[in-house]
Amino acid sequence: MSEEMPTSVPFHYIKSNLFRVIHTDGAVGNIAPSGLIFVGLYSERSAIPQMMVHDVTETGQVGPERTSERVGKIGIVREVEVGATMSVETAMTFVAWLQEKIDLLQKIKKTAEQQKANNESAVN
């Protein structure tokens, strides 16, 4: 009895307990000693104070900050949200997938701009 090769296979996507959606402003990474590609995705923000000192008013309320006593980092913080390692083959597939999404988004934007221009010229 010969078994036929299946013509399709279902893939089920299940979110892990650590799944979350993050905002990404950029990436940093390198080649890991194992030969895999490492990428860390980060979000950028201004540094926030580690400590602020405020005066206390005569009525016991929080008053103005003593900015000269503020403690914190100076500059921009790049907070690495998640790191991923992948094979070169997976990275190539990922790049191709990203390019497809970039191309689609650019096409959508171009179509929207053309429709807006057409609508504006129809009004005038």
N, C-alpha and C positions, 0 to 999 in steps of 0.2 A: 504494500500500500504506500503510495508516494504522497508526501505532504506538500502542498502548494505554499510558495512563499507568500507572506501577507503583502497586500498592496498598500497598506497604510498602518501607522502605529500612533496611538494617542499619547500625548505628553501631558501630564497633570502638573500644574504649578501650585505648590503649597507654600504659603508664607511661613517662614520659621518664626520662632518666638522673638527673635532679635530683629525682625523686619521692621524697617522704618523708611520714611521718605525724607530725603535730605536735599538742601539747596547746595549747588556746587558752583563755585566761582573759578575753579581751576584744579589742576592735578600736578602731582609731583611723584617721582618714582625713579626706578632704576632696574637693572638686572639683578636678581637675587642670586646668592651663591649656588642655589640649586639649578640655575639656568632658566628659572621662570621669570616672567616680567612682573614687577611689583608696581602698583599704582595706588597712591593715596589721593582721595578727593577731599578738597578743602573748601571752606567758606571764609570769605574775608570780612573783617569788621575792624572798626577802630578799637583800640585797647580800652578796656573799662577799668575804672579805679579798683584797686585792691582794698583801699581804705580811704574814707573821706571824713573830715572833722568839721563839725558845725558848731557855731555858737549856740548857746541856750539863752533865750530872751528872758526878760525880767518876769514874764508870765509863765515861764517854764516850757515854752514852745521851742521847737527846733527852728533855729535862726539860719542866717546865711552861712554858706560854706567858707571855711578858711582854706582857700585854694592853695596857699603856699604850703599847707600841711598834707596835701593830697599825696597818696602813695600809689604808684602804678607804673605800668610799662609805657614807654613813649613809642609811638609808631603804629603800624598796622599788624593785626593778629591774623594769621592764617591757621584756622582751626581745622585740623585734619579730622574729618567725620568718619571715614571708613577707609580701610585698605583692602586691596584685592590682589591676589597673585593668579597668574594665568600663563598657559603655554603660549608659545609664539603662534600656534595654529588658532587658538582661541582668540588671541589678540587680533589676528588678521580678520577673523570672522566678526569680531566686535567693531573693528574699524569699518568694515563693509556695511554693517548694520547701521552704524552712526551716519555714514555717508548717505545711505538711503533716506534716513530721517531728515538730514540736512537738505538734501535735494527736494524732498517732498515739502518741507516747510518753506523753502525758497520759492517753489512753484506756487504754493498757496498764497504767500505774500505778494508775489508778482501779479497773480490773478486778482487779488483784492485791490491792489493799487490801480490796475487797469480798469476795474469796475468803478472805482471811486472817480477816476479821471473821466470815464464815459458818463457817469451820472452828473458830474460837475459841468461837463460840456453840454449836456442835454438841458440843464437848468439855464445856462447862459444862452 
